[in-house]
Amino acid sequence: MIVSSLKTVALDATHQQLGAKMVPFAGYNMPVRYSSDLDEHHTVRRAVGMFDVSHMGEFRVRGPQALGLIQRVTTNDAAKLQPGKAQYSALPNYTGGLVDDLLVYMLAENDYLLVVNASNIEKDWNWIQQFNTEGAEMEDISDRTSLFAVQGPKSVAALQGLTNVDLAAIPYYSFTQGPFAGAPDVIISATGYTGAGGFELYVPNEYAQRVWDAIMLAGKPHGLKPIGLGARDTLRLEMGYNLYGNDIDDTTSPFEAGLSWITKFTKEFTNSTALKAQKAAGMAKKLVGFVMDGPGIPRGHYELVDADGQKIGDVTSGTQSPSLGKGVGLGYVRAELAAPGTQIFVQIRGKNLPATVHKLPLVPGTEDV
């Protein structure tokens, strides 16, 4: 039974017709799986799958003041963007933590698209607006935009017949705009959250059904299947990609979370002076990836301990890796225990089970950041 307060994506009925198990996620009724998490995970790693992630938020920021506003509220240096390029970034708060992580697309001069997490749409909008003192034009297009992530090594083969854009020629974290499957002005972005390669397609809602159906048909000879949020989580965890609300939040520093590479002090931004001092002082804890040495599946909030059983941190995300056949996770540990190869222990059902800190990604992928 669908709770009436949940929002729905444009293709909600389609997912139910496909037999998806629907669950509440970030305020939306979303497909968590269509068959099994394991089958869907391997489909993306080995062939190609399509996620409906239309719950994500999209803000247009336009005008001569657009770049200045984005520079003020984000950690990365958006001045380095050119039309057709995207950038991973974050919104810092005043207390050393993060309001959200996001993508910044430069569509054209003085025209940007910000893509934010579904659970933070209203929060992010209000946060950015308070800094919009110079009058940049902001528009929330979240409810008008569908977003399909087509991921996997066969994604180019599955999609190329639907567009005259040379998909293989789009570099990582780049995009183009053009007709796709009969829909005009689709943003075709070589980005993703799986480590398996592929594209994210931003489609006006009125064309969502047409585009979804066309991809399902064109992708069928290549093994394309619809994929739910369950496999999305195991795929991103194998790569060590952060999930807001689990691995990063309002209390975590970008330096603790391994996001120094998107924190650029070539400009001033919200709380940048304090963050610069924080970086210079060094971190007491760091986010690490780890792989279980033997049996055991880590889960969020499980305690991490040292060989003496003393607490050193907590698991923030954990699962059984379909690719490795082992438990994997992310968690914060004391900085001196963050080096790859360090043995740590996860408390699971009263036992301290051994794991080893592992350099990210936990499973090699096809993408390079």
Phi and psi in degrees as a GROMACS rama.xvg file:
@    title "Ramachandran Plot"
@    xaxis  label "Phi"
@    yaxis  label "Psi"
@TYPE xy
-85.0984  127.679  ILE-2
-73.0628  130.197  VAL-3
-64.5389  -24.0862  SER-4
-77.0358  -11.8457  SER-5
-72.9191  140.796  LEU-6
-81.6982  157.361  LYS-7
-124.262  149.279  THR-8
-81.9657  167.229  VAL-9
-60.2242  -32.3478  ALA-10
-103.462  28.4644  LEU-11
-52.5586  -47.7065  ASP-12
-63.9349  -35.6371  ALA-13
-62.6195  -43.8499  THR-14
-64.8421  -37.638  HIS-15
-68.6634  -37.2345  GLN-16
-64.7431  -29.629  GLN-17
-80.0873  -1.1954  LEU-18
85.5234  17.0209  GLY-19
-66.0504  143.682  ALA-20
-81.4536  120.985  LYS-21
-99.7551  135.58  MET-22
-136.683  155.436  VAL-23
-69.5881  130.606  PRO-24
-148.616  119.829  PHE-25
53.9048  34.6065  ALA-26
85.7537  2.51233  GLY-27
-117.861  153.985  TYR-28
-86.8075  109.456  ASN-29
-126.143  150.726  MET-30
-76.5075  118.364  PRO-31
-89.742  -29.5742  VAL-32
-164.032  155.779  ARG-33
-109.491  -37.3555  TYR-34
-122.517  -85.835  SER-35
-140.701  151.149  SER-36
-58.3298  -39.1833  ASP-37
-65.5366  -48.4901  LEU-38
-61.7292  -42.3858  ASP-39
-69.4186  -37.6399  GLU-40
-59.7822  -51.0614  HIS-41
-66.1087  -31.875  HIS-42
-58.6319  -43.1855  THR-43
-71.5557  -43.0132  VAL-44
-65.9931  -35.3557  ARG-45
-103.696  -24.9146  ARG-46
-135.855  -102.155  ALA-47
-163.943  139.211  VAL-48
-138.347  162.026  GLY-49
-126.01  126.464  MET-50
-102.907  140.898  PHE-51
-96.8843  107.539  ASP-52
-117.527  40.7359  VAL-53
-70.3487  -4.42417  SER-54
-73.5417  -17.0611  HIS-55
-61.1181  155.223  MET-56
-98.5256  143.668  GLY-57
-130.565  126.71  GLU-58
-119.213  131.342  PHE-59
-90.7785  135.745  ARG-60
-128.097  116.603  VAL-61
-129.185  166.03  ARG-62
102.858  169.432  GLY-63
-59.1392  -22.3839  PRO-64
-95.4679  2.3769  GLN-65
-62.8902  -50.3564  ALA-66
-62.7272  -41.3198  LEU-67
-59.0737  -41.0333  GLY-68
-65.4943  -45.9484  LEU-69
-62.9237  -40.8657  ILE-70
-62.3864  -35.7893  GLN-71
-70.5849  -35.4763  ARG-72
-101.182  -10.5032  VAL-73
-114.012  157.101  THR-74
-82.6219  -32.239  THR-75
-80.23  167.892  ASN-76
-97.3981  95.1351  ASP-77
-70.7235  -13.1413  ALA-78
-66.1235  -17.9519  ALA-79
-82.3996  -10.0986  LYS-80
-72.0955  150.024  LEU-81
-126.386  159.048  GLN-82
-52.6283  131.889  PRO-83
93.8763  4.79859  GLY-84
-118.768  146.803  LYS-85
-121.315  160.771  ALA-86
-145.551  135.871  GLN-87
-83.8153  136.721  TYR-88
-152.66  -174.213  SER-89
-148.536  157.8  ALA-90
-105.721  106.475  LEU-91
-79.7773  150.474  PRO-92
-100.891  -169.211  ASN-93
-89.0231  -3.01568  TYR-94
-114.554  16.813  THR-95
92.4328  -2.5602  GLY-96
-104.218  -165.005  GLY-97
-124.376  129.269  LEU-98
-69.2872  -37.6682  VAL-99
-174.849  165.152  ASP-100
-108.271  157.771  ASP-101
-159.317  170.149  LEU-102
-110.093  141.014  LEU-103
-117.1  119.561  VAL-104
-107.193  132.916  TYR-105
-97.1651  106.701  MET-106
-78.923  -39.7176  LEU-107
-165.339  177.998  ALA-108
-59.7924  130.872  GLU-109
61.7362  28.378  ASN-110
-146.697  113.258  ASP-111
-130.301  154.925  TYR-112
-120.724  125.972  LEU-113
-106.528  129.273  LEU-114
-114.166  118.164  VAL-115
-120.883  166.744  VAL-116
-70.3572  144.029  ASN-117
-57.5496  -40.483  ALA-118
-70.9155  -12.0707  SER-119
-115.507  12.7872  ASN-120
-56.7865  -54.4834  ILE-121
-67.0344  -41.8211  GLU-122
-59.1075  -47.0533  LYS-123
-67.3854  -42.353  ASP-124
-57.3197  -48.9918  TRP-125
-65.2584  -37.5335  ASN-126
-64.8148  -47.8268  TRP-127
-66.9701  -39.9755  ILE-128
-59.7194  -34.1144  GLN-129
-66.328  -18.9042  GLN-130
-97.7108  -3.09901  PHE-131
-84.4581  62.4195  ASN-132
-85.5237  -11.3859  THR-133
-101.472  0.5113  GLU-134
86.8246  32.4554  GLY-135
-64.2587  145.037  ALA-136
-82.3724  118.002  GLU-137
-114.134  138.444  MET-138
-140.427  126.503  GLU-139
-88.4869  109.553  ASP-140
-107.691  17.1374  ILE-141
-56.6295  -45.462  SER-142
-76.1067  -7.1555  ASP-143
-106.493  -1.66215  ARG-144
-120.283  129.2  THR-145
-100.705  148.62  SER-146
-133.332  118.99  LEU-147
-113.748  129.223  PHE-148
-105.942  112.492  ALA-149
-103.548  110.172  VAL-150
-126.602  144.268  GLN-151
133.844  162.288  GLY-152
-64.1793  -18.6785  PRO-153
-101.916  18.0496  LYS-154
-66.9529  -38.872  SER-155
-62.6286  -46.8464  VAL-156
-61.4025  -37.4543  ALA-157
-70.8476  -32.101  ALA-158
-102.309  -20.8664  LEU-159
-59.1842  -31.7994  GLN-160
-72.2297  -6.00142  GLY-161
-99.5104  -0.282945  LEU-162
-152.617  154.19  THR-163
-90.0728  1.14099  ASN-164
-74.978  135.343  VAL-165
-77.2654  95.9811  ASP-166
-64.0513  -37.6209  LEU-167
-65.856  -18.5681  ALA-168
-90.2905  -1.66286  ALA-169
-84.2654  115.697  ILE-170
-67.3299  161.055  PRO-171
-58.5096  137.613  TYR-172
60.1805  33.6398  TYR-173
-126.744  166.55  SER-174
-154.326  166.599  PHE-175
-138.268  162.275  THR-176
-119.227  132.714  GLN-177
-179.709  -178.099  GLY-178
-69.3199  142.794  PRO-179
-148.368  119.905  PHE-180
52.1232  37.2738  ALA-181
87.0806  -3.22573  GLY-182
-98.9426  133.863  ALA-183
-83.5732  156.652  PRO-184
54.4341  39.9972  ASP-185
-79.9132  134.092  VAL-186
-83.0079  117.63  ILE-187
-107.563  106.503  ILE-188
-115.829  129.199  SER-189
-84.8239  64.8209  ALA-190
-130.743  172.931  THR-191
176.657  -178.222  GLY-192
-135.253  25.4303  TYR-193
-123.177  -22.285  THR-194
77.7266  6.96451  GLY-195
-104.231  4.23102  ALA-196
78.6907  165.498  GLY-197
132.454  -159.328  GLY-198
-139.718  153.935  PHE-199
-116.931  131.517  GLU-200
-116.406  118.972  LEU-201
-98.0575  115.829  TYR-202
-126.486  131.861  VAL-203
-57.8397  140.735  PRO-204
-53.1701  -34.5838  ASN-205
-66.9764  -16.1196  GLU-206
-107.577  2.06947  TYR-207
-60.2711  -46.2812  ALA-208
-64.3029  -42.9663  GLN-209
-60.3588  -45.8082  ARG-210
-68.4554  -45.0224  VAL-211
-57.4064  -49.3009  TRP-212
-62.679  -40.1518  ASP-213
-64.731  -40.4145  ALA-214
-67.5082  -42.7575  ILE-215
-59.336  -40.6591  MET-216
-71.6441  -48.2609  LEU-217
-66.6242  -31.1939  ALA-218
-84.0199  -15.4352  GLY-219
-55.5842  -44.5759  LYS-220
-63.9536  -17.4342  PRO-221
-100.732  6.50942  HIS-222
85.7939  14.3641  GLY-223
-64.5299  136.432  LEU-224
-134.701  156.308  LYS-225
-72.0778  141.71  PRO-226
-125.813  138.935  ILE-227
-97.5609  179.853  GLY-228
-70.0924  -20.7168  LEU-229
-62.201  -51.0726  GLY-230
-68.3458  -31.4237  ALA-231
-58.7534  -37.746  ARG-232
-71.3094  -42.8264  ASP-233
-68.0824  -35.7151  THR-234
-64.5581  -45.813  LEU-235
-70.3638  -31.2212  ARG-236
-68.7378  -38.4587  LEU-237
-59.6129  -29.9281  GLU-238
-87.8753  -13.1176  MET-239
77.9707  23.9625  GLY-240
-78.7717  134.833  TYR-241
-68.0428  144.516  ASN-242
-115.827  121.768  LEU-243
-64.2798  136.534  TYR-244
96.5078  -21.0581  GLY-245
-108.196  -62.7018  ASN-246
-96.5706  -24.1166  ASP-247
-136.437  149.517  ILE-248
-163.247  -164.212  ASP-249
-65.2847  -13.6646  ASP-250
-106.902  -9.26577  THR-251
-96.3092  135.388  THR-252
-77.9271  145.915  SER-253
-60.4805  -27.0137  PRO-254
-77.9663  -34.4847  PHE-255
-63.8394  -36.5345  GLU-256
-86.6289  5.68625  ALA-257
74.9344  24.8098  GLY-258
-107.657  28.0752  LEU-259
-63.2704  -26.8367  SER-260
-70.4421  -14.7885  TRP-261
-110.97  13.9155  ILE-262
-114.816  97.8215  THR-263
-108.255  122.556  LYS-264
-95.3729  27.3458  PHE-265
-80.4359  -0.715442  THR-266
-150.013  169.739  LYS-267
-97.976  140.383  GLU-268
-147.495  177.482  PHE-269
-50.8523  120.172  THR-270
64.3169  20.1553  ASN-271
-65.1037  -34.5509  SER-272
-62.5282  -44.9995  THR-273
-67.6133  -38.7842  ALA-274
-67.3642  -34.8401  LEU-275
-64.2658  -41.7587  LYS-276
-65.8807  -38.3612  ALA-277
-62.3065  -43.5648  GLN-278
-63.0062  -42.3867  LYS-279
-65.0405  -35.3369  ALA-280
-75.0022  -24.2935  ALA-281
89.656  158.211  GLY-282
-99.5129  140.755  MET-283
-79.8834  -26.2593  ALA-284
-138.163  157.627  LYS-285
-141.494  149.697  LYS-286
-81.1885  128.189  LEU-287
-127.586  158.278  VAL-288
-98.8071  149.411  GLY-289
-146.991  156.671  PHE-290
-124.102  133.164  VAL-291
-64.7919  139.712  MET-292
-76.1449  -26.031  ASP-293
-144.375  -150.265  GLY-294
-63.2981  158.758  PRO-295
125.154  133.721  GLY-296
-115.203  114.73  ILE-297
-74.0805  147.246  PRO-298
-132.934  159.326  ARG-299
-54.3477  137.844  GLY-300
80.6308  -3.08478  HIS-301
-64.7436  145.876  TYR-302
-80.5967  144.156  GLU-303
-104.889  134.742  LEU-304
-133.11  165.276  VAL-305
-92.7291  -173.459  ASP-306
-62.6592  -22.6121  ALA-307
-90.81  1.58603  ASP-308
83.1605  9.87606  GLY-309
-85.2932  135.159  GLN-310
-63.8975  132.31  LYS-311
-121.036  -5.63396  ILE-312
164.073  -162.918  GLY-313
-140.663  148.238  ASP-314
-72.7302  134.558  VAL-315
-102.745  -32.7164  THR-316
-146.672  141.476  SER-317
-157.051  154.673  GLY-318
-166.153  174.925  THR-319
-89.9137  118.242  GLN-320
-72.579  116.826  SER-321
-62.4984  -31.8652  PRO-322
-74.6076  -36.9251  SER-323
-95.748  -23.3273  LEU-324
69.8815  23.6625  GLY-325
-134.226  161.164  LYS-326
-72.331  138.297  GLY-327
-134.953  159.947  VAL-328
-165.633  172.508  GLY-329
-121.362  147.544  LEU-330
-169.816  160.981  GLY-331
-93.5638  131.984  TYR-332
-131.032  165.234  VAL-333
-57.8503  140.225  ARG-334
-55.2257  -34.2916  ALA-335
-71.9446  -9.284  GLU-336
-109.676  15.8682  LEU-337
-92.5823  -5.00913  ALA-338
-72.0244  138.858  ALA-339
-54.87  140.246  PRO-340
96.5398  -13.352  GLY-341
-70.7601  134.386  THR-342
-87.1491  132.253  GLN-343
-129.852  176.256  ILE-344
-134.116  141.655  PHE-345
-108.489  127.635  VAL-346
-80.1815  110.683  GLN-347
-126.864  114.938  ILE-348
51.8698  45.7831  ARG-349
82.8269  -0.694605  GLY-350
-113.428  145.221  LYS-351
-95.0724  101.203  ASN-352
-98.2581  134.51  LEU-353
-73.5116  145.145  PRO-354
-144.92  162.348  ALA-355
-123.572  130.626  THR-356
-61.9885  133.903  VAL-357
-128.767  138.31  HIS-358
-63.4794  140.434  LYS-359
-81.9172  145.801  LEU-360
-75.2589  156.799  PRO-361
-71.9301  -29.1034  LEU-362
-127.306  124.333  VAL-363
-56.5133  134.497  PRO-364
-114.307  -169.594  GLY-365
-100.779  -9.05157  THR-366
-100.812  147.146  GLU-367
-120.32  127.46  ASP-368
